[in-house]
Structures are given as structure tokens and as C-alpha cells.
Amino acid sequence: MTIRAFRELPWDVRQKMIQQVDDFLTRRILEIAFLGDGRISWAQVACRIGGGNSPESIRKRTVRMIKCFDQNVQA
């Protein structure tokens, strides 16, 4: 699944998938990026997360998790 495909899922489906994420930081990133008010940049997500996380590391973590969602759906 791509980020675009994930964004196109209904909000409640995205919320249920995100709630299943065990890692707090990853779950928080996904909540900010996909459940907040409108689309925000990876730089804005990184600023909200803090801790010296770069926009690129935030994006890569998101891509890895969305791929896991895709594998779980296919299984």
C-alpha cells in the first residue's frame, strides 16, 4: 500500500489500523500525519514529534509501517 492509497481509506478505517500499532512513536506519527486536520508536510510532523527526528526519518518510518499494514491485509 502506498501513502496515497492509505490516505484515501475512510478515516475510521485508518484510525482502527493506526490504533493497532504497538510502538508509541510510530502510532503518534501516523495519528498526526493521517488523522489530523488536513494534510501536513513531513517537516511539520517532525516538528510536532520533536526529539531531533528529521522529516525524512519520519517519512521512512511511515512507509515501513504502511507496508506492514498491506502485508497484514493480504495475509
C-alpha positions in Angstrom: 0.0 0.0 0.0 1.2 3.5 -0.8 0.9 6.6 1.4 -1.6 7.9 -1.2 -3.7 4.7 -1.0 -3.6 4.9 2.8 -4.8 8.5 2.8 -7.7 7.5 0.5 -9.1 5.0 3.0 -12.0 6.1 5.1 -11.0 8.0 8.3 -12.4 5.3 10.6 -10.6 2.5 8.8 -7.3 4.5 9.1 -8.0 5.1 12.8 -8.6 1.4 13.5 -5.4 0.4 11.7 -3.3 3.1 13.5 -4.7 2.1 16.9 -3.3 -1.4 16.3 0.3 -0.1 16.1 2.2 -1.1 19.3 5.1 1.4 19.0 4.0 4.7 20.6 6.2 6.9 18.5 5.1 5.3 15.2 1.5 5.4 16.3 1.8 9.1 17.2 3.4 9.9 13.8 0.6 8.2 12.0 -2.0 10.0 14.1 -0.5 13.4 13.3 0.0 12.6 9.6 -3.3 10.9 8.8 -5.9 11.7 11.4 -5.3 15.4 12.0 -6.9 18.4 10.3 -5.9 18.2 6.6 -2.6 17.2 5.1 0.6 18.4 6.7 4.2 18.1 5.5 6.7 15.6 6.9 8.6 18.6 8.2 5.5 19.7 10.2 5.1 16.2 11.5 8.7 16.1 12.6 8.4 19.4 14.4 5.3 18.2 16.3 7.1 15.0 17.3 10.3 16.7 18.3 13.3 14.8 19.6 15.5 15.6 16.7 13.6 13.5 14.2 14.1 14.6 10.6 11.3 14.8 8.1 12.9 12.0 6.1 13.2 9.6 9.1 9.5 10.3 9.9 8.5 9.6 6.3 10.6 6.4 6.1 9.1 5.1 9.4 5.6 5.8 8.0 6.4 4.0 4.7 7.6 0.9 6.6 4.5 0.8 8.8 2.1 1.2 5.9 3.9 -1.7 4.1 3.2 -3.8 7.2 -0.5 -2.8 7.1 -0.5 -4.0 3.5 1.1 -7.4 4.4 -1.4 -7.9 7.2 -4.3 -7.2 4.9 -3.1 -9.7 2.3 -2.5 -12.4 4.9 
